[in-house]
């Protein structure tokens, strides 16, 4: 296993930067093990798989978790507003860093994650191959 740590700065898009980091570092399988920081705009998709919500306010990252790969990642995020109300869902592009986001990724060198269409779900689902 290999650890990765990096920091994002104000104005960067969380999803775009995660995807770029995975590509730049050739991460074939990984998981987000820690992420803290804050955002000033969030776009998340709900459990319907269709509806997205955009929040434009200061939000603390409460948690981020997901599987990461070159063929696509599956990431969920929870954020809290100033009244401590929590929102969560599937991470989409448009989540903009306010002051910082500190990210820690664990790369799993014994596996390769790919994605294949699963007709029963309608999504490209995770395929796990052991090396």
N, C-alpha and C positions, 0 to 999 in steps of 0.2 A: 504494500500500500504506500501511497505517496500523499503527502499533505500539500495543500495550496492555500495561501492566505493572501488577500489583496484588499485594497480599499477603493471604493468609488467616491467620487466627489460631486459637489452640487451641480445639478443640471443633467447629469448622466442618466440614461435610461437603464434601469436595473436589468430587465430581460435582455435587451440588446447587448449589454456589457457582459452578462453571464454567458450568452451564446458565443460572443466573440472570444472570451477567455477560454471556453471549452475548445473552440476551433484552434486558437493560437497555441494551445498547450496539448493538442491532440489527445484529449481525454475521451477514451473509448467507453469508459464506465465510471461513474462517480456519484457522490451524494453530497448534498449540502448538509454540513453538520453544525454550522453556526452562522447566523447572520443577524447583525444588530445595526440600527441606524434609524434614519427618518426620511420621509418622503413628503413632497408638497403636492403631488398628484399621483393617484393610483387608478389603474384600470384592472378590474378583476372580473372573471366570468363565473357565473353561478353554476349550481349543480345541473341545471337544465342542459348545459353544454351549448346554449345559444345566447342567452342574455348576458350582456356585460354592463357593469356599473362603473362610472367614473366619479371619483371623489377628488375635489380640489380644496384641500385644506392641509394643515400640518398633521402628519400621522406618524406615530412611532411604529417601527417594525417590531411586532411581538414574536413572530416566528416565520421562518421560511423552511420548507422541506421539499425534497424532490430528488428524482433520479435524473442524471445528466449523461448525455452522450452526443457524439458527433451527428447522429441521425435524428436528433431531437430530444428535448428534455420535457419532463413533466414536473412542474413546480407549482406548489400551493403557497400562499402567503396569508398571514393574518396581520392586521394593523389596528392600532387603537388611536382614537381621536383625543382631543383635550378633555373630554368628559369621561374618558376611559371606556367608551363604547367600542366594541371590537367588530371588525368586518373581516371576512375571509373568503377566499376562493382561488380559482386558477389564475396564476400570474400571466398577464398579457403585456404587450408593449405599451408604453405610456406611463410606466411607474417611474417618476422622476425624483432623483435624490435631492433632499433638502440640504442637509449639512454634510452627511457622510453615510456610508454603508460599509461595514466591516464584514467580509465574507471569508468563510473557511470551508474548503471543499476537500473531501477525502476521495482520492482516485483509487479505484479497485483494480489492481493489475492482474487479477486472476479471472476477470470476466470481460466480455465485450457485450455491450448493450446495443441492440438494433431495434427497429420498429417495423412491424408488419400490419397491414390492414386486417382488422378483425371484423368480419361482416356482422357478427352478433352485436357489436357495440357501435360500429360505424366510425371507429377511430383507429389510427395506427397505434397499436398496443406494443408494450415492451416485450422483447424477446431477449432472454438471458442465455448467453453461451459461456460455458466455462472453458478457459484456455488450458 
